[in-house]
Amino acid sequence: MQEFLYNVGVWLKPPHRMPQYRFRITDRELEELVVEPYRSGNHIVLDGRIMSLDEIDQIIVKRIDKTSSRMDVIYRVLDRLDHDHDNDRSMFQFRGKNVTDEFIRGRPGDRSTTDTNEELESLELTQVFDHLVTDDLIREASRKRFLDESYSDAIEAAYKCLNNAVKDKSGVSDKDGADLMRKVFSPKAPILRFSKHKSTSLDNEQLGYMHLFEGAMIGIRNPRAHETQMSDSPDEALRLLTFANHLMQKLDQSSLSYPTKS
């Protein structure tokens, strides 16, 4: 018999923005923490945050397969990036089938969603995209394609944008893709350097990011540029667009240096 857990999100009225979440809770916890307090008109308490019903704009309950490990893959990707992703993780983790109306429905002040599941999923993907993809160039290149569900096109456009940004900043116009990245970020004679100082750890960073930029062209951009049948899921697109966003941020942090002969 399939077992389920629940994710709960509580959205507050403005000026509050980020919702309060509880993840992977049991039927009993859902009843005690959210459903019963809501029905009885009491405060809802999540992770120490006390919320009166007057403050709450919407409650959404999602059911997930207890045995699913899908989110573990996303966490491993996020954990490899170099800034705080607590909010990113929350947005990704709040997935599952919307079952709000099974628990909160038909009572005065009902705040369950009236959208269809498909509309709600689309809204959530938009919110996640806007939360993760913050670089202006990457957003401009990929956002419309992503919202139009052209996920592979969105990924290809983002990495083409990254490629062109490396060309523009480095001044190298006679190379493209992996060849461009090897030339521009070469640890021996970098045109763009991630640090002005010399040390083993910083040389390792230069080498590592050269390979990341190079691999992004070979393993992410090129297959989507040359394979017409390639199809990416929204989750895959979000992971790869987040990575493109990170590489663009790393590029912004780099500075021009004079190549040195090896």
C-alpha positions in Angstrom: 0.0 0.0 0.0 1.4 3.4 -1.0 2.2 5.7 2.0 1.9 9.4 1.9 3.3 12.4 3.8 2.2 16.1 3.4 3.8 19.4 2.7 2.0 22.5 4.0 2.5 26.1 3.0 0.8 29.1 4.7 0.8 32.4 2.9 0.3 35.5 4.9 -1.3 38.8 3.8 1.0 41.6 2.7 3.5 43.0 3.6 4.7 39.4 4.4 6.2 37.7 1.3 7.8 34.3 2.0 5.3 31.7 3.1 5.8 29.5 6.2 6.4 25.8 5.4 6.3 22.4 7.1 7.5 19.4 5.1 6.9 15.7 5.1 4.5 15.6 8.0 2.1 12.7 8.8 -1.7 12.8 8.7 -1.8 13.2 12.4 0.7 16.1 12.4 -1.3 17.8 9.6 -4.5 17.5 11.6 -2.9 18.7 14.9 -0.8 21.5 13.4 -3.0 23.0 10.7 -6.5 21.5 10.1 -7.9 21.4 13.7 -6.6 24.9 14.7 -8.0 26.3 11.4 -11.4 24.7 11.9 -11.6 25.8 15.6 -10.5 29.4 14.8 -7.2 29.1 16.8 -3.7 30.3 15.9 -1.6 28.1 13.6 2.0 27.6 14.8 4.6 26.4 12.3 8.3 26.3 13.3 7.7 28.7 16.1 5.8 31.3 14.0 2.4 32.0 15.5 -0.2 33.0 12.8 -3.7 34.2 13.5 -6.4 33.4 11.0 -6.7 37.2 10.3 -3.1 37.2 9.1 -3.5 34.2 6.8 -4.2 34.7 3.1 -4.0 31.1 1.9 -3.2 27.6 3.0 -2.1 24.9 0.6 -1.7 21.2 1.5 0.2 18.8 -0.9 0.4 15.1 -0.7 3.6 13.3 -1.6 4.7 9.7 -1.9 6.5 8.8 1.3 9.0 6.7 -0.6 10.0 9.4 -3.1 13.6 10.5 -3.1 13.2 12.9 -6.0 14.0 15.9 -3.8 17.2 14.4 -2.6 18.6 14.9 -6.1 17.7 18.6 -6.1 19.2 19.1 -2.7 22.5 17.7 -3.8 22.6 20.1 -6.8 21.7 23.1 -4.6 24.3 22.1 -1.9 27.0 22.4 -4.5 26.4 26.0 -5.1 28.2 28.7 -3.1 25.5 30.8 -1.5 22.7 30.2 0.9 19.9 28.2 -0.6 17.5 27.7 2.3 14.7 29.5 0.4 15.6 27.7 -2.8 15.3 24.4 -1.0 11.9 25.4 0.5 10.5 26.4 -2.9 11.7 23.1 -4.5 10.6 20.9 -1.6 7.0 22.3 -1.7 5.9 19.8 -4.3 3.2 17.2 -4.6 -0.4 16.8 -5.5 -2.6 19.6 -4.2 -5.1 18.1 -1.8 -6.0 21.3 0.1 -9.8 20.9 -0.5 -9.7 17.5 1.2 -8.8 19.2 4.5 -9.8 22.9 4.3 -13.0 23.5 2.5 -16.5 24.9 2.9 -16.1 26.8 6.1 -16.3 30.5 6.8 -13.1 32.2 5.8 -12.0 29.2 3.7 -8.7 30.1 2.2 -8.0 27.0 0.1 -7.0 27.4 -3.5 -9.7 27.7 -6.2 -7.2 27.2 -9.0 -6.9 23.9 -10.9 -3.9 21.8 -10.1 -2.4 22.6 -13.5 -2.8 26.3 -13.0 -1.3 26.1 -9.5 1.7 24.0 -10.7 2.4 26.6 -13.4 2.2 29.4 -10.9 4.6 27.6 -8.6 7.1 27.0 -11.4 7.0 30.7 -12.2 7.7 31.6 -8.6 10.6 29.1 -8.4 12.1 30.4 -11.6 11.9 34.0 -10.5 13.4 33.0 -7.1 16.4 31.1 -8.6 17.2 32.8 -11.8 18.3 36.2 -10.7 20.9 37.2 -13.4 19.3 39.7 -15.8 20.9 38.2 -18.9 20.0 34.6 -18.1 16.4 35.7 -17.2 16.0 37.6 -20.4 17.3 34.7 -22.5 15.3 31.9 -20.8 12.2 33.2 -18.9 9.7 33.4 -21.7 10.8 30.0 -23.1 10.6 28.4 -19.7 7.1 29.8 -19.1 6.0 28.6 -22.5 7.1 25.1 -21.4 9.9 25.1 -24.0 12.3 23.8 -21.3 15.1 22.6 -23.6 15.0 25.8 -25.6 15.2 27.8 -22.3 18.3 25.8 -21.2 20.0 26.2 -24.6 19.3 29.9 -24.7 20.7 30.4 -21.2 24.0 28.7 -22.0 24.3 30.5 -25.4 23.9 33.6 -23.3 26.6 32.5 -21.0 28.9 31.7 -23.9 28.4 35.2 -25.4 28.9 36.9 -22.0 32.3 35.2 -21.7 33.2 36.4 -25.2 32.2 40.0 -24.4 34.0 40.2 -21.1 37.2 38.5 -22.3 37.4 40.1 -25.8 37.9 36.7 -27.4 35.8 36.4 -30.5 37.6 33.7 -32.5 36.7 30.8 -30.3 33.4 29.3 -29.1 32.1 26.9 -26.6 34.6 24.6 -24.8 37.6 26.0 -26.7 36.6 29.5 -25.6 36.3 28.4 -22.0 39.7 26.6 -22.0 41.4 29.7 -23.5 39.7 32.3 -21.3 40.0 30.5 -17.9 43.2 28.6 -18.4 45.0 28.4 -15.1 48.4 28.8 -16.8 47.5 31.9 -18.8 44.1 33.2 -17.8 42.4 36.0 -19.6 39.8 36.1 -16.9 41.0 35.3 -13.4 38.8 34.5 -10.4 41.4 35.9 -8.0 44.3 38.3 -8.3 46.3 36.3 -5.8 48.3 33.1 -6.3 48.0 30.1 -4.2 47.4 26.4 -4.6 43.8 26.6 -3.6 43.0 29.5 -5.9 44.8 27.8 -8.7 42.6 24.8 -8.1 39.5 27.1 -8.2 40.6 28.5 -11.5 41.2 25.0 -12.9 37.9 23.7 -11.5 35.8 26.5 -12.9 37.5 26.3 -16.2 36.3 22.7 -16.4 32.8 23.7 -15.2 32.4 26.3 -17.9 33.9 23.9 -20.4 31.7 21.1 -19.3 28.6 23.3 -19.4 29.2 23.9 -23.1 30.0 20.2 -23.9 27.4 18.5 -21.8 24.6 21.0 -21.5 24.5 23.5 -24.4 25.8 21.4 -27.3 23.4 18.5 -26.9 20.4 20.8 -26.9 21.8 22.8 -29.8 22.3 19.7 -32.0 19.6 17.3 -30.8 16.1 18.2 -32.1 14.4 15.4 -30.1 15.8 16.4 -26.7 13.1 17.0 -24.1 13.7 18.3 -20.6 11.4 18.3 -17.6 10.7 21.5 -15.7 12.7 20.3 -12.7 15.7 19.5 -15.0 15.4 22.9 -16.6 15.3 24.6 -13.2 18.4 22.7 -12.0 20.3 23.6 -15.2 19.1 27.2 -15.3 20.2 27.6 -11.6 23.7 26.3 -12.6 23.8 28.8 -15.5 22.9 31.5 -13.1 25.7 30.5 -10.8 28.3 30.4 -13.6 27.1 33.9 -14.8 27.6 35.2 -11.2 31.1 33.7 -11.2 31.9 35.3 -14.5 30.8 38.7 -13.1 33.2 38.2 -10.2 36.2 37.5 -12.5 38.6 40.2 -13.7 40.8 40.6 -16.7 44.4 39.6 -16.3 47.4 39.6 -18.6 48.1 36.1 -19.8 51.4 34.7 -18.5 53.6 32.3 -20.5 53.8 28.8 -19.0 
